[in-house]
Amino acid sequence: TGTWGFEKISMSGATRSNVKNKAPAPIQTTADQILREAQDYQEVDPKPPRQKITDEDELQMYKMRKRKEFEDAIRRSRTALHHYIKYALWEESQKEFRRARSIFERALEVDYRNASLYLKYAEMEMRNRHINHARNIWDRAVSRLPRVAQLWYKYAYMEEMLGNVPGARQVFERWMEFEPDDNGWTSYIKLELRYQEVDRARAIFGRYVVCHNTTTAWLKYAKFEHRNGSSSRARTVFEQALECLADTEFATDEALFIAFAQFEEQNKEFERARVIYKYALDVIPKMQAQKLYQMYTTFEKQHGSREGIEEVIISKRRFEYEEEIKKNSHNYDAWFDYIRLEESNGDHAAIREVYERAIANIPPSNVKNRWRRYIYLWINYALFEELEARDIERTRAVYTECLKQIPHKFFSFAKIWVMFAHFEIRQRNLEKARKIFGNAIGRTPKKSIFTAYIDMEYQLSNMDRCRKLYEQWLAFDPANCDAWIQYAKMEHSLEEVERARGLYELAVNQPLLDMPEVIWKSYIDFEIQNEEFDRVRELYSRLLERTKHVKVWISYAQFETSIEQFDKARQVFENGSQTLKVEGESKDDRALLLESWKEFEMQFGDEESLKNVTQKLPRRVKKRRALDDENGEEAGWEEYFEYIFPDEESATMTAKLLELAQRWKKTSKPDEESAEIEEEPIKPKLVQKQPPRTVPKALVSYGDEDSDIDDDRDEEEREEGTSDSDLG
């Protein structure tokens, strides 16, 4: 076992190490420490001793030995140019310039395209002030490698340092023939500016923007003119830039417009700057004009009026809506917001343009829900043309085109037909309005269309037309109770009582009605209004033959009470209670009827009649029943309330006693699933639930709203200590 807890085990000639002690070592070694120790233990190569040359022979021997080393290195690797450069620089240090040139020439024969080789060669000549040799090298370099900008820079720099400005200018002119990049032209211009040759620099700028028709070149040109104090020339440069870049990819570059506007702002030409900003916002795509919007907003806040600032805000919001519409052209909410924005601006041409673009995006499917928002675009468009633009012909054209776009074979919109007809009525074109209504009834005979058409004819006192329209409506939809009721009410308003009664009779005898309770109630109210009380009683009797709903009984009794026939009302309550008991209706309905009867007796009866009704009132008790889940397994218990009527008390008591006797006989545990009311109150773990009292839809209109059973009576029972069991 080693120091670190390893044990070497040999298995078939192989050796492996198993770690026994996995605890950390007492002294930890870091990576930095290992690297420092490796550096300390590294052996340093000994430096060769310095050799001191004392005479000419030793110097020649030294040169011969060094040249032999360099030649051997070149012989081993002929294409390695660094050997040539070291060799030539060593010869330069020995003042052997001819040998150095020879070595550079040998290197150029190996690779004449190496720019660094020319740089080293020319720099050697310049260091030793061999100017003509350097010029020759630069000429050869730029002739062979005209696309290497560094060679041109070095050549021109050498001529300028020598004070040969015409020579430097000549170098740049030779370079410009190859159309270099922006930096080359800029260097040439800076050369002229260093010697105050402004006209020459301006001429070079003119050639520069022709060679490089870019935003950067034009901005440099304009900045040059502005710095030299010529605002008119700078403005001319900006205008030329806009013209020359109009058909290029730089036409939508916001940098040029921003620079132009800032130039005008510096010259106190605020109106010019505002025009430039607006023109740029119209030309440049919105996604590329973020900075332009910010600059325009800042400009208006500094130099503009309130209207100008609002215009900037509107432009920004217009840009946001355009982006939303590009993402989804069927986003009608975005179109509505866009239209409201333009309407707030008040430009009718712009509003019409947005409306036309919006209505061009027809929903792709014939599903009515997807057409609802789209139709409101047409409605708002028509209202704008009629109310804001006051263009009647355009309004009529909008309605007509909208009706053409709607697929009437699948669905239609009655609102459009009605609005179109009302528009024609406002224009006093009654015949056109009637044609529109007639066309609408032929294509989509809806309730709203019949109602609007009938209302128009009724206001015009054309009763015969109203009757024909009602007859068409009922022929199309005989189950529509609203049509029967409106027709009868119209006849009643014309004092045609018999016609109205005949219509009601036809209505209640229809085999199918959408809301029969409404037509019966309207018929009964009609007879009450005409004080035909015998007919009312007959109607209630006919209705009770069809349904025994508690609301009908209560409504019947309330009718008798309203005409002060209290004995008949009491008889109605008595008949209703007996009928509900015999028919086995819901106990909740029976209890509701008795509560209404009690309220009637408290208001119009005496003590004896009130006592008689009170004795019939049920007692509300609390019970429990088992709940089953979806799989039919037991899922807990539920509490509910049930009404026990006095005539059921004795039967319930007898059944309970028999059940208890049977349980005692079997001496078994009580069946929890059939458990009823316990002697002591039960506190269940589940939330107490009480099923709501449901009333059929057919007779919701009769009587008052559902009311809870007398809560005061329940509180009195609790105070008296009434238990929650039948035996209590």
Residue pairs with C-beta under 8 A, 6 or more apart in sequence:
1 7
1 20
2 8
4 21
4 25
5 19
5 20
5 21
5 22
5 23
6 17
6 18
6 19
6 20
7 17
7 18
7 20
8 15
8 16
8 17
9 15
9 16
9 18
51 62
53 59
53 62
63 94
66 90
70 83
70 86
70 87
70 90
73 80
73 83
73 87
74 80
74 83
74 84
74 87
77 83
78 110
79 110
79 111
81 107
81 110
81 111
81 114
81 117
84 103
84 104
84 106
84 107
84 110
84 117
85 107
85 117
85 120
87 103
88 100
88 101
88 103
88 104
88 107
88 120
88 121
88 124
89 100
89 120
89 124
91 97
91 99
91 100
91 103
92 100
92 124
92 127
92 128
97 128
97 130
100 124
101 121
101 133
104 117
104 120
104 121
104 124
107 114
107 117
108 114
108 117
108 118
108 121
111 117
112 144
113 144
113 145
115 141
115 145
115 148
115 150
115 151
118 137
118 138
118 140
118 141
118 145
118 151
119 150
119 151
119 154
121 137
122 134
122 137
122 138
122 141
122 154
122 158
125 131
125 133
125 134
125 137
126 134
126 158
131 162
134 158
135 158
138 151
138 154
138 155
138 158
141 148
141 151
141 155
142 148
142 151
142 152
142 155
142 171
142 174
142 175
145 151
146 175
146 178
147 178
149 180
149 181
149 183
149 184
152 171
152 172
152 175
152 180
152 184
153 187
155 171
156 168
156 171
156 172
156 175
156 187
156 191
157 168
159 165
159 167
159 168
159 171
160 168
160 191
165 191
165 195
168 191
169 191
169 192
172 184
172 187
172 188
172 191
175 184
175 188
176 184
176 185
176 188
176 207
179 211
181 212
182 208
182 212
182 214
182 216
182 217
182 220
185 204
185 207
185 208
185 211
185 212
185 217
186 220
188 204
189 201
189 204
189 205
189 208
189 224
192 198
192 200
192 201
192 204
193 201
198 228
201 224
202 224
202 225
205 220
205 221
205 224
208 217
208 220
208 221
209 217
209 218
209 221
209 241
209 244
213 244
213 245
213 248
213 250
214 250
215 241
215 245
215 250
215 253
215 255
215 256
218 237
218 238
218 240
218 241
218 244
218 245
218 256
219 241
219 255
219 256
219 259
221 237
221 241
222 234
222 237
222 238
222 241
222 259
222 260
222 263
223 234
225 233
225 234
225 237
226 234
226 263
231 263
231 267
234 263
235 263
235 264
238 256
238 259
238 260
238 263
241 256
242 256
242 260
245 251
245 253
245 256
250 256
251 283
252 283
252 284
252 285
252 288
254 280
254 284
254 288
254 289
254 291
254 292
257 276
257 277
257 279
257 280
257 284
257 292
258 280
258 291
258 292
258 295
260 276
261 273
261 276
261 277
261 280
261 295
261 299
262 273
262 295
264 270
264 272
264 273
264 276
265 273
265 299
265 303
270 303
273 299
273 303
274 299
274 300
274 303
274 304
274 308
277 292
277 295
277 296
277 299
280 289
280 292
281 289
281 292
281 293
281 296
281 315
284 292
286 319
286 322
286 323
287 323
289 319
293 312
293 315
293 316
293 319
296 312
296 315
297 309
297 312
297 313
297 316
300 308
300 309
300 311
300 312
301 309
304 312
314 341
314 344
314 345
317 341
318 338
318 341
318 342
321 334
321 337
321 338
321 341
322 338
324 331
324 334
325 331
325 334
325 335
325 338
328 334
329 361
330 361
330 363
330 364
332 358
332 361
332 373
332 374
332 376
332 377
333 373
335 354
335 357
335 358
335 361
335 377
336 373
336 376
336 377
336 380
338 354
338 358
339 351
339 354
339 355
339 358
339 377
339 380
342 350
342 351
342 354
343 351
343 384
343 388
348 388
348 389
351 384
351 388
352 389
355 377
355 380
355 381
355 384
358 377
359 374
359 377
359 378
359 381
359 405
361 374
362 374
362 405
363 370
363 371
363 374
364 370
366 407
366 410
366 411
368 410
368 411
371 406
371 411
371 413
375 402
375 406
375 413
375 415
375 416
378 398
378 399
378 401
378 402
378 405
378 416
379 415
379 416
379 419
381 398
382 395
382 398
382 399
382 402
382 419
382 423
385 391
385 394
385 395
385 398
386 392
386 395
386 423
392 427
395 423
396 423
399 416
399 419
399 420
399 423
402 416
403 416
403 417
403 420
406 412
406 413
406 416
408 443
408 444
411 444
412 440
412 443
412 444
412 446
414 440
414 444
414 446
414 448
414 449
415 448
417 436
417 437
417 439
417 440
417 444
417 449
418 440
418 448
418 449
418 452
420 436
421 433
421 436
421 437
421 440
421 452
421 453
421 456
422 433
422 452
424 430
424 432
424 433
424 436
425 433
425 456
430 460
433 456
437 449
437 452
437 453
437 456
440 449
441 449
441 450
441 453
441 472
445 472
445 473
445 476
445 477
447 473
447 477
447 480
447 482
447 483
450 469
450 470
450 472
450 473
450 483
451 486
453 469
454 466
454 469
454 470
454 473
454 486
457 463
457 465
457 466
457 469
458 466
458 490
463 490
463 494
466 490
467 487
470 483
470 486
470 487
470 490
473 480
473 483
474 480
474 483
474 484
474 487
477 483
478 510
478 512
479 510
479 512
479 513
479 514
480 514
481 507
481 513
481 514
481 515
481 516
481 518
481 519
482 518
484 503
484 504
484 506
484 507
484 519
485 507
485 518
485 519
485 522
487 503
488 500
488 503
488 504
488 507
488 522
488 526
489 500
489 522
491 497
491 499
491 500
491 503
492 500
492 526
497 530
500 526
501 526
504 519
504 522
504 523
504 526
507 513
507 519
507 523
508 516
508 519
508 520
508 523
508 542
513 519
516 698
517 697
517 698
517 699
517 700
517 701
517 702
518 701
520 539
520 543
521 701
521 702
523 539
524 536
524 539
524 540
524 559
527 533
527 535
527 536
527 539
528 536
528 559
533 563
536 559
540 552
540 555
540 556
540 559
543 552
544 552
544 553
544 556
547 698
547 699
548 579
548 580
548 583
548 585
549 589
549 695
549 696
549 698
549 699
549 702
550 576
550 580
550 585
550 589
550 590
550 592
550 593
550 695
550 703
551 695
551 699
551 700
551 701
551 702
551 703
552 699
552 702
552 703
553 572
553 573
553 575
553 576
553 579
553 580
553 593
553 703
554 576
554 592
554 593
554 596
554 702
554 703
554 704
555 702
555 703
556 572
556 576
557 569
557 572
557 573
557 576
557 596
557 597
557 600
558 569
558 703
560 566
560 568
560 569
560 572
561 569
561 600
561 604
566 604
566 605
569 600
569 604
570 597
570 600
570 601
570 605
570 609
573 593
573 596
573 597
573 600
576 593
577 590
577 593
577 594
577 597
577 616
580 589
580 590
580 593
581 590
581 647
586 693
587 618
587 642
587 643
587 645
588 643
588 693
589 693
589 695
590 618
590 643
590 645
591 617
591 618
591 643
591 709
592 693
592 706
592 707
592 709
594 613
594 616
594 617
594 618
595 617
595 707
595 709
595 710
596 703
596 704
597 613
598 610
598 613
598 614
598 617
598 710
601 609
601 610
601 613
602 610
605 613
615 646
616 645
616 646
617 710
617 713
618 643
618 644
618 645
618 646
618 709
619 643
619 644
619 717
619 722
620 641
620 642
620 643
620 644
620 709
620 714
621 641
621 642
621 643
621 644
621 677
621 724
621 725
621 726
622 639
622 640
622 641
622 677
622 681
622 724
623 639
623 640
623 641
623 642
623 676
623 677
623 724
624 637
624 638
624 639
624 640
624 675
624 676
624 682
624 684
625 637
625 638
625 640
626 634
626 636
626 637
626 638
626 672
626 673
627 634
627 635
627 636
627 637
627 638
628 634
628 635
629 635
636 685
636 686
637 684
637 685
637 686
638 684
638 686
638 689
639 682
639 684
639 686
639 688
639 689
639 690
640 689
640 690
640 691
641 690
643 709
644 652
644 726
652 726
653 726
653 727
656 676
656 726
656 727
663 670
676 725
676 726
677 723
677 724
677 725
677 726
677 727
677 728
678 724
678 725
679 723
679 725
679 727
679 728
680 723
680 724
681 723
681 724
682 724
693 706
695 706
722 728
